[in-house]
Amino acid sequence: MSSIHLKIGIIGGSGLNNPDILENAKEVSVDTPFGAPSDCLIVGKIKGVDCVLLARHGRKHTINPSNVNYRANIWALKQQGCTHVITSTACGSLQEDIPPGDLVLLDSFIDRTKQRQHTFFDGSEEGLPGVCHIPMEPAFCEETRKIIIEAAAELGFKLHPRGTAVTIEGPRFSSKAESLVFKSWGAHLVNMTLVPEVVLAKEAGLSYAAVAMATDYDCWRDHGDGVCVADVLATFKTNVSKITKLFLTVVPKIAERKWDDVVKKNKETVDSSVMIPQEPTSKH
Protein backbone atom coordinates (compact mmCIF):
# COMPACT_ATOMS: atom_id res chain seq x y z
CA MET A 1 0.00 0.00 0.00
CA SER A 2 1.00 3.62 -0.53
CA SER A 3 2.47 5.71 2.24
CA ILE A 4 0.40 8.63 0.91
CA HIS A 5 -3.28 8.89 1.82
CA LEU A 6 -5.37 7.81 -1.14
CA LYS A 7 -8.72 9.40 -1.87
CA ILE A 8 -10.73 8.63 -4.98
CA GLY A 9 -12.85 11.26 -6.71
CA ILE A 10 -15.74 9.89 -8.75
CA ILE A 11 -17.35 12.18 -11.30
CA GLY A 12 -20.66 10.72 -12.38
CA GLY A 13 -22.19 11.41 -15.73
CA SER A 14 -25.84 10.88 -16.56
CA GLY A 15 -27.18 8.28 -14.14
CA LEU A 16 -24.06 7.70 -12.03
CA ASN A 17 -24.60 10.14 -9.20
CA ASN A 18 -26.25 7.93 -6.60
CA PRO A 19 -24.86 8.74 -3.12
CA ASP A 20 -26.02 5.31 -1.91
CA ILE A 21 -22.84 3.80 -3.34
CA LEU A 22 -20.93 5.48 -0.48
CA GLU A 23 -20.80 4.33 3.13
CA ASN A 24 -21.37 7.03 5.78
CA ALA A 25 -22.13 9.54 3.04
CA LYS A 26 -22.45 13.21 3.91
CA GLU A 27 -22.84 16.34 1.83
CA VAL A 28 -20.10 18.97 1.82
CA SER A 29 -20.65 22.37 0.22
CA VAL A 30 -17.43 23.92 -1.07
CA ASP A 31 -16.29 26.93 -3.03
CA THR A 32 -13.18 27.38 -5.15
CA PRO A 33 -11.25 30.30 -6.66
CA PHE A 34 -13.10 29.47 -9.89
CA GLY A 35 -16.58 29.45 -8.38
CA ALA A 36 -18.80 26.67 -7.13
CA PRO A 37 -18.60 23.11 -8.50
CA SER A 38 -21.59 21.52 -10.23
CA ASP A 39 -23.12 20.39 -6.93
CA CYS A 40 -22.20 19.72 -3.34
CA LEU A 41 -19.65 16.98 -2.82
CA ILE A 42 -20.74 13.67 -1.32
CA VAL A 43 -17.94 12.32 0.86
CA GLY A 44 -17.83 8.81 2.28
CA LYS A 45 -16.17 5.46 1.80
CA ILE A 46 -16.30 2.52 -0.58
CA LYS A 47 -15.13 -0.64 1.17
CA GLY A 48 -13.18 1.46 3.63
CA VAL A 49 -11.56 3.70 1.00
CA ASP A 50 -12.14 7.45 1.19
CA CYS A 51 -14.10 8.70 -1.82
CA VAL A 52 -15.71 11.91 -3.05
CA LEU A 53 -18.68 11.77 -5.42
CA LEU A 54 -19.58 14.69 -7.69
CA ALA A 55 -22.44 14.90 -10.19
CA ARG A 56 -20.95 16.49 -13.31
CA HIS A 57 -24.23 18.04 -14.48
CA GLY A 58 -25.66 18.54 -10.98
CA ARG A 59 -27.77 15.90 -9.29
CA LYS A 60 -30.87 17.09 -11.17
CA HIS A 61 -28.98 17.28 -14.49
CA THR A 62 -29.55 21.01 -14.80
CA ILE A 63 -26.14 22.03 -16.22
CA ASN A 64 -25.47 21.60 -19.93
CA PRO A 65 -22.04 20.38 -21.05
CA SER A 66 -20.78 23.82 -22.09
CA ASN A 67 -21.79 25.38 -18.77
CA VAL A 68 -20.20 22.79 -16.47
CA ASN A 69 -17.62 24.54 -14.30
CA TYR A 70 -14.90 22.00 -15.01
CA ARG A 71 -12.20 24.03 -13.27
CA ALA A 72 -14.22 24.29 -10.07
CA ASN A 73 -15.06 20.57 -10.20
CA ILE A 74 -11.46 19.42 -10.51
CA TRP A 75 -10.18 22.04 -8.06
CA ALA A 76 -12.78 20.96 -5.49
CA LEU A 77 -11.71 17.32 -5.73
CA LYS A 78 -8.03 18.27 -5.47
CA GLN A 79 -8.84 20.53 -2.52
CA GLN A 80 -10.51 17.59 -0.79
CA GLY A 81 -7.28 15.62 -1.07
CA CYS A 82 -8.13 13.36 -4.00
CA THR A 83 -5.22 11.57 -5.62
CA HIS A 84 -7.32 9.82 -8.28
CA VAL A 85 -10.38 10.64 -10.32
CA ILE A 86 -12.43 8.01 -12.13
CA THR A 87 -15.31 9.11 -14.30
CA SER A 88 -18.14 7.87 -16.45
CA THR A 89 -19.29 9.52 -19.64
CA ALA A 90 -22.13 8.82 -22.06
CA CYS A 91 -21.02 8.67 -25.68
CA GLY A 92 -22.24 8.06 -29.17
CA SER A 93 -20.49 5.19 -30.95
CA LEU A 94 -18.69 5.88 -34.22
CA GLN A 95 -17.87 2.23 -34.87
CA GLU A 96 -20.14 -0.69 -35.71
CA ASP A 97 -18.31 -2.99 -33.30
CA ILE A 98 -19.11 -0.74 -30.32
CA PRO A 99 -22.88 -1.21 -29.94
CA PRO A 100 -25.03 0.68 -27.42
CA GLY A 101 -24.39 -0.62 -23.91
CA ASP A 102 -20.70 -1.40 -24.48
CA LEU A 103 -18.07 0.07 -22.16
CA VAL A 104 -14.91 1.65 -23.54
CA LEU A 105 -11.85 2.60 -21.47
CA LEU A 106 -10.65 5.78 -23.15
CA ASP A 107 -6.97 6.31 -23.88
CA SER A 108 -7.04 9.42 -26.08
CA PHE A 109 -9.23 12.27 -27.25
CA ILE A 110 -9.77 14.85 -29.98
CA ASP A 111 -10.90 18.26 -28.78
CA ARG A 112 -13.59 20.02 -30.81
CA THR A 113 -14.85 22.31 -28.04
CA LYS A 114 -14.87 26.06 -28.61
CA GLN A 115 -15.73 28.06 -25.50
CA ARG A 116 -14.37 26.34 -22.40
CA GLN A 117 -11.61 27.22 -19.95
CA HIS A 118 -8.91 24.55 -20.42
CA THR A 119 -6.31 25.61 -17.85
CA PHE A 120 -5.84 26.78 -14.28
CA PHE A 121 -2.86 28.85 -15.47
CA ASP A 122 -4.82 31.50 -17.36
CA GLY A 123 -3.22 34.74 -16.17
CA SER A 124 -6.30 35.72 -14.17
CA GLU A 125 -6.30 36.90 -10.57
CA GLU A 126 -7.78 33.60 -9.40
CA GLY A 127 -5.64 31.45 -11.69
CA LEU A 128 -2.28 29.87 -10.98
CA PRO A 129 0.89 31.78 -11.97
CA GLY A 130 2.71 31.08 -15.20
CA VAL A 131 1.80 29.24 -18.37
CA CYS A 132 1.34 25.47 -18.28
CA HIS A 133 2.19 23.50 -21.43
CA ILE A 134 0.93 20.20 -20.04
CA PRO A 135 1.71 17.08 -22.13
CA MET A 136 -1.39 15.05 -22.96
CA GLU A 137 0.24 11.77 -23.92
CA PRO A 138 -0.62 9.68 -22.09
CA ALA A 139 -3.84 11.58 -21.49
CA PHE A 140 -5.03 9.08 -18.87
CA CYS A 141 -3.30 7.35 -15.97
CA GLU A 142 -2.03 4.05 -17.35
CA GLU A 143 -1.79 2.42 -13.92
CA THR A 144 -5.41 3.25 -13.13
CA ARG A 145 -6.45 2.03 -16.57
CA LYS A 146 -4.78 -1.34 -15.89
CA ILE A 147 -6.77 -1.72 -12.69
CA ILE A 148 -10.03 -0.96 -14.49
CA ILE A 149 -9.24 -3.58 -17.15
CA GLU A 150 -8.44 -6.11 -14.42
CA ALA A 151 -11.66 -5.34 -12.54
CA ALA A 152 -13.82 -5.62 -15.68
CA ALA A 153 -12.29 -9.02 -16.45
CA GLU A 154 -13.04 -10.23 -12.90
CA LEU A 155 -16.65 -9.12 -13.25
CA GLY A 156 -16.99 -10.69 -16.69
CA PHE A 157 -17.86 -7.33 -18.27
CA LYS A 158 -17.10 -6.62 -21.90
CA LEU A 159 -14.74 -3.64 -21.92
CA HIS A 160 -12.97 -2.24 -24.97
CA PRO A 161 -9.50 -1.53 -23.52
CA ARG A 162 -8.76 1.46 -25.73
CA GLY A 163 -10.72 4.16 -27.46
CA THR A 164 -10.50 7.72 -28.74
CA ALA A 165 -13.35 10.13 -28.02
CA VAL A 166 -14.11 13.29 -29.95
CA THR A 167 -15.41 15.91 -27.54
CA ILE A 168 -17.83 18.36 -29.15
CA GLU A 169 -19.17 21.56 -27.65
CA GLY A 170 -22.79 20.52 -27.46
CA PRO A 171 -25.41 20.60 -26.17
CA ARG A 172 -26.63 19.74 -29.66
CA PHE A 173 -25.78 16.40 -31.24
CA SER A 174 -23.60 16.18 -34.35
CA SER A 175 -24.83 16.64 -37.88
CA LYS A 176 -24.46 13.59 -40.10
CA ALA A 177 -21.59 15.28 -41.97
CA GLU A 178 -19.77 15.93 -38.69
CA SER A 179 -20.38 12.39 -37.49
CA LEU A 180 -18.96 10.98 -40.72
CA VAL A 181 -15.88 13.20 -40.41
CA PHE A 182 -15.25 12.03 -36.84
CA LYS A 183 -15.63 8.43 -37.96
CA SER A 184 -13.21 9.01 -40.86
CA TRP A 185 -10.61 10.21 -38.35
CA GLY A 186 -10.65 6.77 -36.76
CA ALA A 187 -12.29 7.97 -33.54
CA HIS A 188 -14.39 5.48 -31.64
CA LEU A 189 -16.82 7.71 -29.75
CA VAL A 190 -18.23 11.22 -29.60
CA ASN A 191 -19.16 12.97 -26.36
CA MET A 192 -19.55 16.41 -24.78
CA THR A 193 -17.77 16.36 -21.40
CA LEU A 194 -14.36 14.70 -21.53
CA VAL A 195 -12.57 17.94 -22.42
CA PRO A 196 -11.45 19.99 -20.58
CA GLU A 197 -11.99 17.68 -17.59
CA VAL A 198 -9.14 15.35 -18.57
CA VAL A 199 -6.79 18.30 -19.21
CA LEU A 200 -7.52 19.99 -15.90
CA ALA A 201 -7.08 16.72 -14.02
CA LYS A 202 -3.63 16.41 -15.57
CA GLU A 203 -2.77 19.99 -14.58
CA ALA A 204 -3.92 19.19 -11.04
CA GLY A 205 -1.58 16.18 -10.86
CA LEU A 206 -4.44 13.70 -10.52
CA SER A 207 -4.45 10.12 -11.80
CA TYR A 208 -7.48 10.29 -14.08
CA ALA A 209 -9.31 7.56 -15.99
CA ALA A 210 -12.62 7.62 -17.87
CA VAL A 211 -15.00 4.79 -18.69
CA ALA A 212 -17.27 5.62 -21.60
CA MET A 213 -20.60 3.95 -22.26
CA ALA A 214 -21.88 3.86 -25.81
CA THR A 215 -25.52 4.89 -25.63
CA ASP A 216 -26.26 5.12 -29.35
CA TYR A 217 -24.68 5.06 -32.82
CA ASP A 218 -24.75 8.84 -33.23
CA CYS A 219 -26.07 9.57 -36.76
CA TRP A 220 -23.42 8.37 -39.22
CA ARG A 221 -25.14 5.14 -40.25
CA ASP A 222 -27.43 4.92 -43.28
CA HIS A 223 -29.70 2.50 -41.42
CA GLY A 224 -31.27 2.64 -37.99
CA ASP A 225 -32.58 5.61 -36.06
CA GLY A 226 -30.56 8.73 -35.32
CA VAL A 227 -29.57 9.71 -31.81
CA CYS A 228 -32.19 11.19 -29.46
CA VAL A 229 -32.24 12.05 -25.76
CA ALA A 230 -34.85 9.44 -24.85
CA ASP A 231 -32.80 6.58 -26.31
CA VAL A 232 -29.57 7.84 -24.73
CA LEU A 233 -31.13 8.00 -21.26
CA ALA A 234 -32.87 4.64 -21.66
CA THR A 235 -29.63 2.90 -22.64
CA PHE A 236 -27.66 4.55 -19.84
CA LYS A 237 -30.31 3.73 -17.25
CA THR A 238 -30.36 0.10 -18.36
CA ASN A 239 -26.58 -0.25 -18.23
CA VAL A 240 -25.45 2.17 -15.51
CA SER A 241 -25.37 -0.68 -12.98
CA LYS A 242 -22.39 -2.10 -14.89
CA ILE A 243 -20.33 1.05 -14.38
CA THR A 244 -21.45 1.26 -10.75
CA LYS A 245 -20.34 -2.32 -10.08
CA LEU A 246 -17.11 -1.67 -11.97
CA PHE A 247 -16.24 1.38 -9.87
CA LEU A 248 -17.16 -0.41 -6.63
CA THR A 249 -14.65 -3.09 -7.62
CA VAL A 250 -11.99 -0.66 -8.87
CA VAL A 251 -11.80 1.54 -5.76
CA PRO A 252 -10.47 -1.09 -3.30
CA LYS A 253 -8.10 -2.36 -5.99
CA ILE A 254 -6.62 1.12 -6.28
CA ALA A 255 -6.13 1.17 -2.52
CA GLU A 256 -4.21 -2.11 -2.64
CA ARG A 257 -1.49 -0.66 -4.85
CA LYS A 258 1.52 1.48 -4.04
CA TRP A 259 1.10 4.92 -5.66
CA ASP A 260 3.98 6.94 -4.28
CA ASP A 261 5.96 6.91 -7.53
CA VAL A 262 2.91 7.70 -9.67
CA VAL A 263 1.84 10.63 -7.48
CA LYS A 264 5.41 11.94 -7.49
CA LYS A 265 5.62 11.64 -11.28
CA ASN A 266 2.28 13.41 -11.72
CA LYS A 267 3.57 16.35 -9.69
CA GLU A 268 6.87 16.42 -11.54
CA THR A 269 5.03 16.49 -14.87
CA VAL A 270 3.06 19.55 -13.78
CA ASP A 271 6.05 21.31 -12.26
CA SER A 272 8.17 20.79 -15.36
CA SER A 273 5.39 22.04 -17.62
CA VAL A 274 4.90 25.45 -16.01
CA MET A 275 6.80 28.45 -17.35
CA ILE A 276 6.99 31.22 -14.76
CA PRO A 277 7.57 34.74 -16.16
CA GLN A 278 11.07 35.97 -15.45
CA GLU A 279 11.91 39.49 -14.42
CA PRO A 280 14.04 41.17 -17.11
CA THR A 281 17.67 41.47 -16.11
CA SER A 282 19.16 44.95 -16.21
CA LYS A 283 22.42 45.55 -18.00
CA HIS A 284 25.12 47.70 -16.42
Secondary structure as a PSIPRED ss2 file (coil, helix, strand):
# PSIPRED VFORMAT (PSIPRED V4.0)

   1 M C   1.000  0.000  0.000
   2 S C   1.000  0.000  0.000
   3 S C   1.000  0.000  0.000
   4 I C   1.000  0.000  0.000
   5 H C   1.000  0.000  0.000
   6 L C   1.000  0.000  0.000
   7 K C   1.000  0.000  0.000
   8 I E   0.000  0.000  1.000
   9 G E   0.000  0.000  1.000
  10 I E   0.000  0.000  1.000
  11 I E   0.000  0.000  1.000
  12 G E   0.000  0.000  1.000
  13 G C   1.000  0.000  0.000
  14 S C   1.000  0.000  0.000
  15 G C   1.000  0.000  0.000
  16 L C   1.000  0.000  0.000
  17 N C   1.000  0.000  0.000
  18 N C   1.000  0.000  0.000
  19 P H   0.000  1.000  0.000
  20 D H   0.000  1.000  0.000
  21 I H   0.000  1.000  0.000
  22 L C   1.000  0.000  0.000
  23 E E   0.000  0.000  1.000
  24 N E   0.000  0.000  1.000
  25 A E   0.000  0.000  1.000
  26 K E   0.000  0.000  1.000
  27 E E   0.000  0.000  1.000
  28 V E   0.000  0.000  1.000
  29 S C   1.000  0.000  0.000
  30 V C   1.000  0.000  0.000
  31 D C   1.000  0.000  0.000
  32 T E   0.000  0.000  1.000
  33 P C   1.000  0.000  0.000
  34 F C   1.000  0.000  0.000
  35 G E   0.000  0.000  1.000
  36 A C   1.000  0.000  0.000
  37 P C   1.000  0.000  0.000
  38 S C   1.000  0.000  0.000
  39 D C   1.000  0.000  0.000
  40 C C   1.000  0.000  0.000
  41 L E   0.000  0.000  1.000
  42 I E   0.000  0.000  1.000
  43 V E   0.000  0.000  1.000
  44 G E   0.000  0.000  1.000
  45 K E   0.000  0.000  1.000
  46 I E   0.000  0.000  1.000
  47 K C   1.000  0.000  0.000
  48 G C   1.000  0.000  0.000
  49 V E   0.000  0.000  1.000
  50 D E   0.000  0.000  1.000
  51 C E   0.000  0.000  1.000
  52 V E   0.000  0.000  1.000
  53 L E   0.000  0.000  1.000
  54 L E   0.000  0.000  1.000
  55 A E   0.000  0.000  1.000
  56 R C   1.000  0.000  0.000
  57 H C   1.000  0.000  0.000
  58 G C   1.000  0.000  0.000
  59 R C   1.000  0.000  0.000
  60 K C   1.000  0.000  0.000
  61 H C   1.000  0.000  0.000
  62 T C   1.000  0.000  0.000
  63 I C   1.000  0.000  0.000
  64 N C   1.000  0.000  0.000
  65 P H   0.000  1.000  0.000
  66 S H   0.000  1.000  0.000
  67 N H   0.000  1.000  0.000
  68 V C   1.000  0.000  0.000
  69 N C   1.000  0.000  0.000
  70 Y H   0.000  1.000  0.000
  71 R H   0.000  1.000  0.000
  72 A H   0.000  1.000  0.000
  73 N H   0.000  1.000  0.000
  74 I H   0.000  1.000  0.000
  75 W H   0.000  1.000  0.000
  76 A H   0.000  1.000  0.000
  77 L H   0.000  1.000  0.000
  78 K H   0.000  1.000  0.000
  79 Q H   0.000  1.000  0.000
  80 Q C   1.000  0.000  0.000
  81 G C   1.000  0.000  0.000
  82 C C   1.000  0.000  0.000
  83 T C   1.000  0.000  0.000
  84 H E   0.000  0.000  1.000
  85 V E   0.000  0.000  1.000
  86 I E   0.000  0.000  1.000
  87 T E   0.000  0.000  1.000
  88 S E   0.000  0.000  1.000
  89 T E   0.000  0.000  1.000
  90 A E   0.000  0.000  1.000
  91 C E   0.000  0.000  1.000
  92 G E   0.000  0.000  1.000
  93 S E   0.000  0.000  1.000
  94 L C   1.000  0.000  0.000
  95 Q C   1.000  0.000  0.000
  96 E C   1.000  0.000  0.000
  97 D C   1.000  0.000  0.000
  98 I C   1.000  0.000  0.000
  99 P C   1.000  0.000  0.000
 100 P C   1.000  0.000  0.000
 101 G C   1.000  0.000  0.000
 102 D C   1.000  0.000  0.000
 103 L E   0.000  0.000  1.000
 104 V E   0.000  0.000  1.000
 105 L E   0.000  0.000  1.000
 106 L C   1.000  0.000  0.000
 107 D C   1.000  0.000  0.000
 108 S E   0.000  0.000  1.000
 109 F E   0.000  0.000  1.000
 110 I E   0.000  0.000  1.000
 111 D E   0.000  0.000  1.000
 112 R E   0.000  0.000  1.000
 113 T C   1.000  0.000  0.000
 114 K C   1.000  0.000  0.000
 115 Q C   1.000  0.000  0.000
 116 R C   1.000  0.000  0.000
 117 Q C   1.000  0.000  0.000
 118 H C   1.000  0.000  0.000
 119 T C   1.000  0.000  0.000
 120 F C   1.000  0.000  0.000
 121 F C   1.000  0.000  0.000
 122 D C   1.000  0.000  0.000
 123 G C   1.000  0.000  0.000
 124 S C   1.000  0.000  0.000
 125 E C   1.000  0.000  0.000
 126 E C   1.000  0.000  0.000
 127 G C   1.000  0.000  0.000
 128 L C   1.000  0.000  0.000
 129 P C   1.000  0.000  0.000
 130 G C   1.000  0.000  0.000
 131 V E   0.000  0.000  1.000
 132 C E   0.000  0.000  1.000
 133 H C   1.000  0.000  0.000
 134 I C   1.000  0.000  0.000
 135 P C   1.000  0.000  0.000
 136 M C   1.000  0.000  0.000
 137 E C   1.000  0.000  0.000
 138 P C   1.000  0.000  0.000
 139 A C   1.000  0.000  0.000
 140 F C   1.000  0.000  0.000
 141 C C   1.000  0.000  0.000
 142 E H   0.000  1.000  0.000
 143 E H   0.000  1.000  0.000
 144 T H   0.000  1.000  0.000
 145 R H   0.000  1.000  0.000
 146 K H   0.000  1.000  0.000
 147 I H   0.000  1.000  0.000
 148 I H   0.000  1.000  0.000
 149 I H   0.000  1.000  0.000
 150 E H   0.000  1.000  0.000
 151 A H   0.000  1.000  0.000
 152 A H   0.000  1.000  0.000
 153 A H   0.000  1.000  0.000
 154 E H   0.000  1.000  0.000
 155 L H   0.000  1.000  0.000
 156 G C   1.000  0.000  0.000
 157 F C   1.000  0.000  0.000
 158 K C   1.000  0.000  0.000
 159 L E   0.000  0.000  1.000
 160 H E   0.000  0.000  1.000
 161 P C   1.000  0.000  0.000
 162 R C   1.000  0.000  0.000
 163 G C   1.000  0.000  0.000
 164 T E   0.000  0.000  1.000
 165 A E   0.000  0.000  1.000
 166 V E   0.000  0.000  1.000
 167 T E   0.000  0.000  1.000
 168 I E   0.000  0.000  1.000
 169 E C   1.000  0.000  0.000
 170 G C   1.000  0.000  0.000
 171 P C   1.000  0.000  0.000
 172 R C   1.000  0.000  0.000
 173 F C   1.000  0.000  0.000
 174 S C   1.000  0.000  0.000
 175 S C   1.000  0.000  0.000
 176 K H   0.000  1.000  0.000
 177 A H   0.000  1.000  0.000
 178 E H   0.000  1.000  0.000
 179 S H   0.000  1.000  0.000
 180 L H   0.000  1.000  0.000
 181 V H   0.000  1.000  0.000
 182 F H   0.000  1.000  0.000
 183 K H   0.000  1.000  0.000
 184 S H   0.000  1.000  0.000
 185 W C   1.000  0.000  0.000
 186 G C   1.000  0.000  0.000
 187 A C   1.000  0.000  0.000
 188 H C   1.000  0.000  0.000
 189 L E   0.000  0.000  1.000
 190 V E   0.000  0.000  1.000
 191 N E   0.000  0.000  1.000
 192 M C   1.000  0.000  0.000
 193 T C   1.000  0.000  0.000
 194 L H   0.000  1.000  0.000
 195 V H   0.000  1.000  0.000
 196 P H   0.000  1.000  0.000
 197 E H   0.000  1.000  0.000
 198 V H   0.000  1.000  0.000
 199 V H   0.000  1.000  0.000
 200 L H   0.000  1.000  0.000
 201 A H   0.000  1.000  0.000
 202 K H   0.000  1.000  0.000
 203 E H   0.000  1.000  0.000
 204 A C   1.000  0.000  0.000
 205 G C   1.000  0.000  0.000
 206 L C   1.000  0.000  0.000
 207 S E   0.000  0.000  1.000
 208 Y E   0.000  0.000  1.000
 209 A E   0.000  0.000  1.000
 210 A E   0.000  0.000  1.000
 211 V E   0.000  0.000  1.000
 212 A E   0.000  0.000  1.000
 213 M E   0.000  0.000  1.000
 214 A E   0.000  0.000  1.000
 215 T E   0.000  0.000  1.000
 216 D E   0.000  0.000  1.000
 217 Y C   1.000  0.000  0.000
 218 D C   1.000  0.000  0.000
 219 C C   1.000  0.000  0.000
 220 W C   1.000  0.000  0.000
 221 R C   1.000  0.000  0.000
 222 D C   1.000  0.000  0.000
 223 H C   1.000  0.000  0.000
 224 G C   1.000  0.000  0.000
 225 D C   1.000  0.000  0.000
 226 G C   1.000  0.000  0.000
 227 V C   1.000  0.000  0.000
 228 C C   1.000  0.000  0.000
 229 V H   0.000  1.000  0.000
 230 A H   0.000  1.000  0.000
 231 D H   0.000  1.000  0.000
 232 V H   0.000  1.000  0.000
 233 L H   0.000  1.000  0.000
 234 A H   0.000  1.000  0.000
 235 T H   0.000  1.000  0.000
 236 F H   0.000  1.000  0.000
 237 K H   0.000  1.000  0.000
 238 T H   0.000  1.000  0.000
 239 N H   0.000  1.000  0.000
 240 V H   0.000  1.000  0.000
 241 S H   0.000  1.000  0.000
 242 K H   0.000  1.000  0.000
 243 I H   0.000  1.000  0.000
 244 T H   0.000  1.000  0.000
 245 K H   0.000  1.000  0.000
 246 L H   0.000  1.000  0.000
 247 F H   0.000  1.000  0.000
 248 L H   0.000  1.000  0.000
 249 T H   0.000  1.000  0.000
 250 V H   0.000  1.000  0.000
 251 V H   0.000  1.000  0.000
 252 P H   0.000  1.000  0.000
 253 K H   0.000  1.000  0.000
 254 I H   0.000  1.000  0.000
 255 A H   0.000  1.000  0.000
 256 E H   0.000  1.000  0.000
 257 R C   1.000  0.000  0.000
 258 K C   1.000  0.000  0.000
 259 W C   1.000  0.000  0.000
 260 D H   0.000  1.000  0.000
 261 D H   0.000  1.000  0.000
 262 V H   0.000  1.000  0.000
 263 V H   0.000  1.000  0.000
 264 K H   0.000  1.000  0.000
 265 K H   0.000  1.000  0.000
 266 N H   0.000  1.000  0.000
 267 K H   0.000  1.000  0.000
 268 E H   0.000  1.000  0.000
 269 T H   0.000  1.000  0.000
 270 V H   0.000  1.000  0.000
 271 D H   0.000  1.000  0.000
 272 S H   0.000  1.000  0.000
 273 S H   0.000  1.000  0.000
 274 V E   0.000  0.000  1.000
 275 M E   0.000  0.000  1.000
 276 I C   1.000  0.000  0.000
 277 P C   1.000  0.000  0.000
 278 Q C   1.000  0.000  0.000
 279 E C   1.000  0.000  0.000
 280 P C   1.000  0.000  0.000
 281 T C   1.000  0.000  0.000
 282 S C   1.000  0.000  0.000
 283 K C   1.000  0.000  0.000
 284 H C   1.000  0.000  0.000
